[in-house]
């Protein structure tokens, strides 16, 4: 039976980053469910690469509507 310390470690290491990335994916226009692949070895690299270098759906929609994204 895991103790409170193990549950807190699990929460910090797995659950909170997945929740953060769920929000990031949703704001980028992707499904937040992509963040569930982050704890999976090698799949996390592919998912983060897609997020970093891919064409975000929200930007695609903005181009179609002829709206400029805010400068970074």
C-alpha positions, 0 to 999 in steps of 0.5 A: 500500500503506497504511503502519502509520500509516494502518492505526492511524488506520483502527483508531482512527477506524473499528474501535474505535468500532464495537466499542464501540457493538457492546457498547452495542447488545448491552447495550441488547438490540439486535443489535450489527450496528447499530453497523456503520452508524455509519461511514455518513453520515446512517445514523449519526444515525438509529442513534444517535437510535434508541439514544438515544430508542428503547424498548430491548428490554431495558427492554421485557423488564424491564417484562414481567417487572415488574422495575425498571431500576436508577436512572441 
